[in-house]
């Protein structure tokens, strides 16, 4: 008789999306569905999201309260008086970047194996080809996409196309 972990039994009886959990790397779910999509997203499309937090700095200003008292010969009889004011300022606003992703149904072991091979051929993935969207695969996806300006371990549709994994729509030749 085989013994399965309790979580495996629960996941086997639930839809696949109910079993999606963030991997130990802290990455968000691989695919976010229309319930979590940008305004105007087409039905049936899947989306990822990167949130860059705002950058807040403490700014300290010296405010002149009383100028120095200086004699005509340049001698200072009383130094200037300043007040120090400290405040918080947002130096970079929070930014939300949405990007279209392959949907969960497309992330088959065969697709992920092809992804791993494509990343390996480009020097981004060094582990064995196992067909699993694991921590190493997601780290390689992040390294690959970061060169294109997307800092995420969630595979974007654009990156999948650049890797030759998803067909590109071509204009009609007619």
N, C-alpha and C positions, 0 to 999 in steps of 0.2 A: 504494500500500500504506500502511495506517495503522499507526503505531507507538503502542502503549499503554505507559504506565508499568508496570514490573514488578509493583508492588503491585496494580494494577488487575487484572492477569491472575490473580494468586493469589486475590484476593477474588472474582472471577467464578466460580472453581471451588469455593469454600468456602461453607458456609451463612452467611447474613447475619450471625448473631450472632458468627461468628468474625472478622468484619471490623470490628466495633465498636471504635473506639479513642477515647480521650479527646481532645477538641479542644484546640487550642493554649491556650484560656483556662484550662486546668487543671481543668475540671469533670470529675467522674467520668462513666462511661458513662451514656448517656441512660436506659437501662432495665437493671435488675438482675433476673434471672430467679429462679425458685424455689430454685436452688442457693444464692442469696444473698438469702434472704427471712427475715422474722421467724418465730419459732416459731408454728405454727398457721395459717400462710398457706394459703389455698385453692389447690389445684393449678390451674395455668394462669393464675395471677395474676402480675403483674409489680410489682416494688417498687424504690423508690429509698431511699437512706439518706443522712442528714446526720449527721456525727460532729462534735460540738463538743468540742474538747480541754479537759482539766481546766485550771483556772487555779491556778497555784502562785505563792505570794509568799514572799519572804524576810522573816521577822519578827525584829526585834531587841528583846530585853528587857534592861532594867537590873535586876539582882537585888541587893538590899541585903544585903551580907555582914556589915557592922558598922555599927551606928547611930552618929551623931555623938556626941561627948562634949561635953555642954553644962553649964556651971556654973549655979548657982542664979540668978545675975544675968543669964543668957542668953548669956554669952560662950562661944563655941565653942573648945574646947581641941584637939579633933581632928575633922576632917571625916568624914563618912560614907564608907564604902568600898563601892563597887559592883563587880559583875562583869557584863560584857556577854556575853550569850548570843545566838547567831544560829541560827535554824532555818528549815527550809522547811515550809510548811503549804499544804494544798490548801484554797483558799477557795471553789472551785466545782468540783464533781465533773464528770468526763467524761460527756457525754450522747450517746446514740445515738437518733436519731429516724427511724423507718421510716415510709414513706408509699407508698400504692398509686399506680401510674403506668399510663398507657396502655402496652400491650405494643408491642414493636418493629413487629409486623405492622400495628398501627393507625396508626403514624406515617408514613403515606403522604404523598407530595408534596401531595395535595389537602388532607389533614388539617392538615399544617404550614402550608400557604397560608392556611387558615381560621384557624389559631392566630395567624399573623402579622397577618391583617386584624383579628381581635378585639383583639389587643394594640395595634395601631395606632389603632383607634377609641377606645381608652382612654388613649392618649398614652404608652404604654410602648415602642412599637416605631417607629423612624423610617426604617428602611431599606426597600428595595424588596421586594415580595412575590415570593419565589423558590421557595417550597416546600421549602427546605432548613433542617434543624435546625442552623444554623450558630452561630458565636460571638455574632453580634448577636441572633439569636432567643433563644438561651439567656440572654443578659444581660437581655433584656426579660422573659423568664419569671421570672428571679430578682427583678427589680425588682417585678413584679406580685405574686409570691408573698410577698415580704418584707413587704408591707403586711399580709398575713394571718398573719405569724409563721413562715413557712418560708423560710429563706435558702438556696435551691437553684435552680440552673438546670435541674434535671430537672423536667419538668412533672408535677405531681401530678394524680391523677384528680379530686380535689376542685376544684382550680383549673380543670381542663378543663370540669368541670360548671358552675362559676360563669361561665365564659366562654361557655357555651352550646354547647360542642363535643361533648359526650357526653350521651346521654339520661340523665335522672334517673328512677329507679324511683319510681313513684307508688303509693300504697296502692290496693287494689282498691275500686272504687266500688259493688260489689255488696253 
